[in-house]
């Protein structure tokens, strides 16, 4: 049972390292510029809450 726990802990650590590396590649180094264009096209990148507030105030 301890060997399985050690393997699971190692897998969790490896997954966490890959997650951090992927976040750095996508956000800081801009490896895929198309991904940034898609998020701007979809409007996910902007922090504009005016439409939501106007909808709620009506």
HTML snippet that shows the backbone in 3Dmol.js (N, CA, C, O; Angstrom):
<script src="https://3Dmol.org/build/3Dmol-min.js"></script>
<div id="view" style="width:600px;height:400px;position:relative"></div>
<script>
const pdb = `
ATOM      1  N   UNK A   1       0.817  -1.192   0.000  1.00  0.00           N
ATOM      2  CA  UNK A   1       0.000   0.000   0.000  1.00  0.00           C
ATOM      3  C   UNK A   1       0.864   1.262   0.000  1.00  0.00           C
ATOM      4  O   UNK A   1       0.502   2.256  -0.628  1.00  0.00           O
ATOM      5  N   UNK A   2       1.995   1.232   0.692  1.00  0.00           N
ATOM      6  CA  UNK A   2       2.857   2.412   0.724  1.00  0.00           C
ATOM      7  C   UNK A   2       3.469   2.685  -0.643  1.00  0.00           C
ATOM      8  O   UNK A   2       3.713   3.838  -0.997  1.00  0.00           O
ATOM      9  N   UNK A   3       3.716   1.634  -1.408  1.00  0.00           N
ATOM     10  CA  UNK A   3       4.296   1.853  -2.740  1.00  0.00           C
ATOM     11  C   UNK A   3       3.294   2.570  -3.647  1.00  0.00           C
ATOM     12  O   UNK A   3       3.680   3.419  -4.450  1.00  0.00           O
ATOM     13  N   UNK A   4       2.013   2.231  -3.520  1.00  0.00           N
ATOM     14  CA  UNK A   4       0.988   2.897  -4.323  1.00  0.00           C
ATOM     15  C   UNK A   4       0.868   4.357  -3.904  1.00  0.00           C
ATOM     16  O   UNK A   4       0.708   5.238  -4.748  1.00  0.00           O
ATOM     17  N   UNK A   5       0.945   4.611  -2.610  1.00  0.00           N
ATOM     18  CA  UNK A   5       0.880   5.992  -2.134  1.00  0.00           C
ATOM     19  C   UNK A   5       2.050   6.810  -2.640  1.00  0.00           C
ATOM     20  O   UNK A   5       1.880   7.967  -3.025  1.00  0.00           O
ATOM     21  N   UNK A   6       3.233   6.222  -2.644  1.00  0.00           N
ATOM     22  CA  UNK A   6       4.411   6.933  -3.154  1.00  0.00           C
ATOM     23  C   UNK A   6       4.268   7.232  -4.639  1.00  0.00           C
ATOM     24  O   UNK A   6       4.636   8.312  -5.102  1.00  0.00           O
ATOM     25  N   UNK A   7       3.735   6.277  -5.378  1.00  0.00           N
ATOM     26  CA  UNK A   7       3.535   6.485  -6.816  1.00  0.00           C
ATOM     27  C   UNK A   7       2.510   7.592  -7.042  1.00  0.00           C
ATOM     28  O   UNK A   7       2.704   8.443  -7.910  1.00  0.00           O
ATOM     29  N   UNK A   8       1.431   7.593  -6.277  1.00  0.00           N
ATOM     30  CA  UNK A   8       0.418   8.644  -6.427  1.00  0.00           C
ATOM     31  C   UNK A   8       0.972  10.016  -6.077  1.00  0.00           C
ATOM     32  O   UNK A   8       0.672  10.994  -6.763  1.00  0.00           O
ATOM     33  N   UNK A   9       1.759  10.104  -5.044  1.00  0.00           N
ATOM     34  CA  UNK A   9       2.359  11.388  -4.673  1.00  0.00           C
ATOM     35  C   UNK A   9       3.309  11.874  -5.760  1.00  0.00           C
ATOM     36  O   UNK A   9       3.334  13.063  -6.077  1.00  0.00           O
ATOM     37  N   UNK A  10       4.084  10.969  -6.327  1.00  0.00           N
ATOM     38  CA  UNK A  10       4.981  11.359  -7.420  1.00  0.00           C
ATOM     39  C   UNK A  10       4.189  11.827  -8.636  1.00  0.00           C
ATOM     40  O   UNK A  10       4.574  12.798  -9.287  1.00  0.00           O
ATOM     41  N   UNK A  11       3.093  11.151  -8.945  1.00  0.00           N
ATOM     42  CA  UNK A  11       2.259  11.565 -10.072  1.00  0.00           C
ATOM     43  C   UNK A  11       1.645  12.940  -9.831  1.00  0.00           C
ATOM     44  O   UNK A  11       1.564  13.754 -10.751  1.00  0.00           O
ATOM     45  N   UNK A  12       1.215  13.200  -8.608  1.00  0.00           N
ATOM     46  CA  UNK A  12       0.647  14.508  -8.292  1.00  0.00           C
ATOM     47  C   UNK A  12       1.689  15.597  -8.448  1.00  0.00           C
ATOM     48  O   UNK A  12       1.389  16.669  -8.974  1.00  0.00           O
ATOM     49  N   UNK A  13       2.899  15.342  -8.004  1.00  0.00           N
ATOM     50  CA  UNK A  13       3.969  16.336  -8.128  1.00  0.00           C
ATOM     51  C   UNK A  13       4.301  16.591  -9.588  1.00  0.00           C
ATOM     52  O   UNK A  13       4.484  17.739  -9.993  1.00  0.00           O
ATOM     53  N   UNK A  14       4.378  15.524 -10.386  1.00  0.00           N
ATOM     54  CA  UNK A  14       4.681  15.683 -11.815  1.00  0.00           C
ATOM     55  C   UNK A  14       3.569  16.454 -12.515  1.00  0.00           C
ATOM     56  O   UNK A  14       3.852  17.316 -13.347  1.00  0.00           O
ATOM     57  N   UNK A  15       2.317  16.163 -12.198  1.00  0.00           N
ATOM     58  CA  UNK A  15       1.200  16.888 -12.793  1.00  0.00           C
ATOM     59  C   UNK A  15       1.225  18.364 -12.415  1.00  0.00           C
ATOM     60  O   UNK A  15       0.932  19.222 -13.248  1.00  0.00           O
ATOM     61  N   UNK A  16       1.570  18.663 -11.176  1.00  0.00           N
ATOM     62  CA  UNK A  16       1.654  20.045 -10.728  1.00  0.00           C
ATOM     63  C   UNK A  16       2.763  20.789 -11.471  1.00  0.00           C
ATOM     64  O   UNK A  16       2.584  21.943 -11.859  1.00  0.00           O
ATOM     65  N   UNK A  17       3.901  20.135 -11.668  1.00  0.00           N
ATOM     66  CA  UNK A  17       5.002  20.763 -12.405  1.00  0.00           C
ATOM     67  C   UNK A  17       4.589  21.033 -13.846  1.00  0.00           C
ATOM     68  O   UNK A  17       4.872  22.105 -14.381  1.00  0.00           O
ATOM     69  N   UNK A  18       3.920  20.067 -14.482  1.00  0.00           N
ATOM     70  CA  UNK A  18       3.455  20.281 -15.851  1.00  0.00           C
ATOM     71  C   UNK A  18       2.427  21.401 -15.928  1.00  0.00           C
ATOM     72  O   UNK A  18       2.412  22.160 -16.897  1.00  0.00           O
ATOM     73  N   UNK A  19       1.573  21.513 -14.924  1.00  0.00           N
ATOM     74  CA  UNK A  19       0.589  22.591 -14.888  1.00  0.00           C
ATOM     75  C   UNK A  19       1.275  23.948 -14.814  1.00  0.00           C
ATOM     76  O   UNK A  19       0.904  24.870 -15.541  1.00  0.00           O
ATOM     77  N   UNK A  20       2.256  24.077 -13.958  1.00  0.00           N
ATOM     78  CA  UNK A  20       2.983  25.342 -13.823  1.00  0.00           C
ATOM     79  C   UNK A  20       3.714  25.682 -15.111  1.00  0.00           C
ATOM     80  O   UNK A  20       3.692  26.832 -15.551  1.00  0.00           O
ATOM     81  N   UNK A  21       4.361  24.699 -15.718  1.00  0.00           N
ATOM     82  CA  UNK A  21       5.088  24.945 -16.976  1.00  0.00           C
ATOM     83  C   UNK A  21       4.122  25.356 -18.082  1.00  0.00           C
ATOM     84  O   UNK A  21       4.427  26.261 -18.859  1.00  0.00           O
ATOM     85  N   UNK A  22       2.975  24.712 -18.164  1.00  0.00           N
ATOM     86  CA  UNK A  22       2.001  25.063 -19.192  1.00  0.00           C
ATOM     87  C   UNK A  22       1.456  26.469 -18.977  1.00  0.00           C
ATOM     88  O   UNK A  22       1.265  27.207 -19.944  1.00  0.00           O
ATOM     89  N   UNK A  23       1.202  26.852 -17.729  1.00  0.00           N
ATOM     90  CA  UNK A  23       0.721  28.194 -17.449  1.00  0.00           C
ATOM     91  C   UNK A  23       1.761  29.242 -17.830  1.00  0.00           C
ATOM     92  O   UNK A  23       1.418  30.294 -18.370  1.00  0.00           O
ATOM     93  N   UNK A  24       3.014  28.961 -17.553  1.00  0.00           N
ATOM     94  CA  UNK A  24       4.080  29.901 -17.926  1.00  0.00           C
ATOM     95  C   UNK A  24       4.178  30.019 -19.435  1.00  0.00           C
ATOM     96  O   UNK A  24       4.312  31.121 -19.966  1.00  0.00           O
ATOM     97  N   UNK A  25       4.112  28.885 -20.135  1.00  0.00           N
ATOM     98  CA  UNK A  25       4.204  28.920 -21.596  1.00  0.00           C
ATOM     99  C   UNK A  25       3.036  29.680 -22.214  1.00  0.00           C
ATOM    100  O   UNK A  25       3.234  30.487 -23.123  1.00  0.00           O
ATOM    101  N   UNK A  26       1.834  29.433 -21.735  1.00  0.00           N
ATOM    102  CA  UNK A  26       0.662  30.054 -22.348  1.00  0.00           C
ATOM    103  C   UNK A  26       0.541  31.533 -22.013  1.00  0.00           C
ATOM    104  O   UNK A  26       0.184  32.330 -22.880  1.00  0.00           O
ATOM    105  N   UNK A  27       0.830  31.915 -20.775  1.00  0.00           N
ATOM    106  CA  UNK A  27       0.530  33.280 -20.347  1.00  0.00           C
ATOM    107  C   UNK A  27       1.723  34.223 -20.409  1.00  0.00           C
ATOM    108  O   UNK A  27       1.575  35.366 -20.841  1.00  0.00           O
ATOM    109  N   UNK A  28       2.868  33.788 -20.000  1.00  0.00           N
ATOM    110  CA  UNK A  28       4.001  34.711 -19.916  1.00  0.00           C
ATOM    111  C   UNK A  28       4.847  34.735 -21.176  1.00  0.00           C
ATOM    112  O   UNK A  28       5.276  35.807 -21.602  1.00  0.00           O
ATOM    113  N   UNK A  29       5.096  33.591 -21.778  1.00  0.00           N
ATOM    114  CA  UNK A  29       5.978  33.544 -22.949  1.00  0.00           C
ATOM    115  C   UNK A  29       5.235  33.704 -24.265  1.00  0.00           C
ATOM    116  O   UNK A  29       5.859  33.883 -25.311  1.00  0.00           O
ATOM    117  N   UNK A  30       3.914  33.641 -24.227  1.00  0.00           N
ATOM    118  CA  UNK A  30       3.079  33.828 -25.423  1.00  0.00           C
ATOM    119  C   UNK A  30       3.495  32.872 -26.538  1.00  0.00           C
ATOM    120  O   UNK A  30       3.762  33.290 -27.665  1.00  0.00           O
ATOM    121  N   UNK A  31       3.545  31.580 -26.206  1.00  0.00           N
ATOM    122  CA  UNK A  31       3.952  30.559 -27.165  1.00  0.00           C
ATOM    123  C   UNK A  31       2.942  30.435 -28.294  1.00  0.00           C
ATOM    124  O   UNK A  31       3.327  30.285 -29.454  1.00  0.00           O
ATOM    125  N   UNK A  32       1.660  30.494 -27.973  1.00  0.00           N
ATOM    126  CA  UNK A  32       0.611  30.385 -28.973  1.00  0.00           C
ATOM    127  C   UNK A  32      -0.117  31.719 -29.088  1.00  0.00           C
ATOM    128  O   UNK A  32      -1.080  31.950 -28.357  1.00  0.00           O
ATOM    129  N   UNK A  33       0.316  32.600 -29.983  1.00  0.00           N
ATOM    130  CA  UNK A  33      -0.356  33.900 -30.097  1.00  0.00           C
ATOM    131  C   UNK A  33      -1.802  33.768 -30.579  1.00  0.00           C
ATOM    132  O   UNK A  33      -2.623  34.647 -30.318  1.00  0.00           O
ATOM    133  N   UNK A  34      -2.120  32.671 -31.283  1.00  0.00           N
ATOM    134  CA  UNK A  34      -3.494  32.470 -31.729  1.00  0.00           C
ATOM    135  C   UNK A  34      -4.437  32.326 -30.543  1.00  0.00           C
ATOM    136  O   UNK A  34      -5.589  32.756 -30.604  1.00  0.00           O
ATOM    137  N   UNK A  35      -3.950  31.723 -29.463  1.00  0.00           N
ATOM    138  CA  UNK A  35      -4.779  31.553 -28.272  1.00  0.00           C
ATOM    139  C   UNK A  35      -5.145  32.895 -27.671  1.00  0.00           C
ATOM    140  O   UNK A  35      -6.264  33.075 -27.189  1.00  0.00           O
ATOM    141  N   UNK A  36      -4.222  33.836 -27.693  1.00  0.00           N
ATOM    142  CA  UNK A  36      -4.508  35.168 -27.171  1.00  0.00           C
ATOM    143  C   UNK A  36      -5.526  35.882 -28.061  1.00  0.00           C
ATOM    144  O   UNK A  36      -6.404  36.584 -27.559  1.00  0.00           O
ATOM    145  N   UNK A  37      -5.412  35.708 -29.369  1.00  0.00           N
ATOM    146  CA  UNK A  37      -6.370  36.319 -30.296  1.00  0.00           C
ATOM    147  C   UNK A  37      -7.769  35.742 -30.090  1.00  0.00           C
ATOM    148  O   UNK A  37      -8.758  36.471 -30.167  1.00  0.00           O
ATOM    149  N   UNK A  38      -7.854  34.445 -29.832  1.00  0.00           N
ATOM    150  CA  UNK A  38      -9.160  33.820 -29.628  1.00  0.00           C
ATOM    151  C   UNK A  38      -9.814  34.354 -28.364  1.00  0.00           C
ATOM    152  O   UNK A  38     -11.014  34.629 -28.357  1.00  0.00           O
ATOM    153  N   UNK A  39      -9.040  34.503 -27.295  1.00  0.00           N
ATOM    154  CA  UNK A  39      -9.636  35.008 -26.051  1.00  0.00           C
ATOM    155  C   UNK A  39     -10.058  36.455 -26.206  1.00  0.00           C
ATOM    156  O   UNK A  39     -11.048  36.870 -25.603  1.00  0.00           O
ATOM    157  N   UNK A  40      -9.331  37.239 -27.002  1.00  0.00           N
ATOM    158  CA  UNK A  40      -9.741  38.618 -27.234  1.00  0.00           C
ATOM    159  C   UNK A  40     -10.997  38.660 -28.102  1.00  0.00           C
ATOM    160  O   UNK A  40     -11.866  39.507 -27.896  1.00  0.00           O
ATOM    161  N   UNK A  41     -11.093  37.754 -29.064  1.00  0.00           N
ATOM    162  CA  UNK A  41     -12.267  37.702 -29.933  1.00  0.00           C
ATOM    163  C   UNK A  41     -13.514  37.324 -29.141  1.00  0.00           C
ATOM    164  O   UNK A  41     -14.595  37.866 -29.370  1.00  0.00           O
ATOM    165  N   UNK A  42     -13.351  36.389 -28.208  1.00  0.00           N
ATOM    166  CA  UNK A  42     -14.498  35.941 -27.419  1.00  0.00           C
ATOM    167  C   UNK A  42     -14.860  36.936 -26.330  1.00  0.00           C
ATOM    168  O   UNK A  42     -15.942  36.840 -25.752  1.00  0.00           O
ATOM    169  N   UNK A  43     -13.992  37.883 -26.037  1.00  0.00           N
ATOM    170  CA  UNK A  43     -14.277  38.873 -25.023  1.00  0.00           C
ATOM    171  C   UNK A  43     -14.001  38.405 -23.612  1.00  0.00           C
ATOM    172  O   UNK A  43     -14.485  39.005 -22.653  1.00  0.00           O
ATOM    173  N   UNK A  44     -13.232  37.344 -23.473  1.00  0.00           N
ATOM    174  CA  UNK A  44     -12.937  36.806 -22.147  1.00  0.00           C
ATOM    175  C   UNK A  44     -11.840  37.619 -21.484  1.00  0.00           C
ATOM    176  O   UNK A  44     -11.759  37.674 -20.257  1.00  0.00           O
ATOM    177  N   UNK A  45     -11.005  38.243 -22.280  1.00  0.00           N
ATOM    178  CA  UNK A  45      -9.822  38.929 -21.758  1.00  0.00           C
ATOM    179  C   UNK A  45     -10.163  40.268 -21.110  1.00  0.00           C
ATOM    180  O   UNK A  45      -9.435  40.719 -20.226  1.00  0.00           O
ATOM    181  N   UNK A  46     -11.236  40.904 -21.521  1.00  0.00           N
ATOM    182  CA  UNK A  46     -11.581  42.226 -20.998  1.00  0.00           C
ATOM    183  C   UNK A  46     -12.335  42.113 -19.687  1.00  0.00           C
ATOM    184  O   UNK A  46     -13.134  41.196 -19.495  1.00  0.00           O
ATOM    185  N   UNK A  47     -12.078  43.038 -18.797  1.00  0.00           N
ATOM    186  CA  UNK A  47     -12.781  43.073 -17.518  1.00  0.00           C
ATOM    187  C   UNK A  47     -13.788  44.218 -17.514  1.00  0.00           C
ATOM    188  O   UNK A  47     -13.659  45.165 -16.738  1.00  0.00           O
ATOM    189  N   UNK A  48     -14.766  44.126 -18.362  1.00  0.00           N
ATOM    190  CA  UNK A  48     -15.776  45.165 -18.450  1.00  0.00           C
ATOM    191  C   UNK A  48     -17.072  44.633 -17.865  1.00  0.00           C
ATOM    192  O   UNK A  48     -17.649  43.670 -18.370  1.00  0.00           O
ATOM    193  N   UNK A  49     -17.523  45.275 -16.788  1.00  0.00           N
ATOM    194  CA  UNK A  49     -18.735  44.845 -16.116  1.00  0.00           C
ATOM    195  C   UNK A  49     -19.895  45.801 -16.365  1.00  0.00           C
ATOM    196  O   UNK A  49     -20.932  45.692 -15.710  1.00  0.00           O
ATOM    197  N   UNK A  50     -19.739  46.728 -17.291  1.00  0.00           N
ATOM    198  CA  UNK A  50     -20.791  47.720 -17.497  1.00  0.00           C
ATOM    199  C   UNK A  50     -22.056  47.081 -18.052  1.00  0.00           C
ATOM    200  O   UNK A  50     -23.153  47.438 -17.624  1.00  0.00           O
ATOM    201  N   UNK A  51     -21.938  46.144 -18.994  1.00  0.00           N
ATOM    202  CA  UNK A  51     -23.124  45.509 -19.555  1.00  0.00           C
ATOM    203  C   UNK A  51     -23.879  44.737 -18.486  1.00  0.00           C
ATOM    204  O   UNK A  51     -25.110  44.746 -18.459  1.00  0.00           O
ATOM    205  N   UNK A  52     -23.150  44.075 -17.612  1.00  0.00           N
ATOM    206  CA  UNK A  52     -23.797  43.299 -16.558  1.00  0.00           C
ATOM    207  C   UNK A  52     -24.517  44.232 -15.590  1.00  0.00           C
ATOM    208  O   UNK A  52     -25.637  43.946 -15.165  1.00  0.00           O
ATOM    209  N   UNK A  53     -23.883  45.336 -15.244  1.00  0.00           N
ATOM    210  CA  UNK A  53     -24.509  46.258 -14.317  1.00  0.00           C
ATOM    211  C   UNK A  53     -25.720  46.941 -14.937  1.00  0.00           C
ATOM    212  O   UNK A  53     -26.721  47.178 -14.261  1.00  0.00           O
ATOM    213  N   UNK A  54     -25.628  47.256 -16.222  1.00  0.00           N
ATOM    214  CA  UNK A  54     -26.780  47.858 -16.879  1.00  0.00           C
ATOM    215  C   UNK A  54     -27.939  46.874 -16.948  1.00  0.00           C
ATOM    216  O   UNK A  54     -29.095  47.271 -16.807  1.00  0.00           O
ATOM    217  N   UNK A  55     -27.647  45.605 -17.163  1.00  0.00           N
ATOM    218  CA  UNK A  55     -28.692  44.611 -17.220  1.00  0.00           C
ATOM    219  C   UNK A  55     -29.347  44.434 -15.858  1.00  0.00           C
ATOM    220  O   UNK A  55     -30.566  44.283 -15.767  1.00  0.00           O
ATOM    221  N   UNK A  56     -28.551  44.452 -14.808  1.00  0.00           N
ATOM    222  CA  UNK A  56     -29.098  44.272 -13.466  1.00  0.00           C
ATOM    223  C   UNK A  56     -29.870  45.495 -12.981  1.00  0.00           C
ATOM    224  O   UNK A  56     -30.801  45.356 -12.187  1.00  0.00           O
ATOM    225  N   UNK A  57     -29.507  46.673 -13.437  1.00  0.00           N
ATOM    226  CA  UNK A  57     -30.179  47.870 -12.949  1.00  0.00           C
ATOM    227  C   UNK A  57     -31.525  48.102 -13.623  1.00  0.00           C
ATOM    228  O   UNK A  57     -32.311  48.917 -13.139  1.00  0.00           O
ATOM    229  N   UNK A  58     -31.808  47.429 -14.696  1.00  0.00           N
ATOM    230  CA  UNK A  58     -33.076  47.633 -15.407  1.00  0.00           C
ATOM    231  C   UNK A  58     -34.195  46.958 -14.750  1.00  0.00           C
ATOM    232  O   UNK A  58     -35.327  47.034 -15.226  1.00  0.00           O
TER     233      UNK A  58
END
`;
const viewer = $3Dmol.createViewer("view");
viewer.addModel(pdb, "pdb");
viewer.setStyle({}, {cartoon: {color: "spectrum"}});
viewer.zoomTo();
viewer.render();
</script>
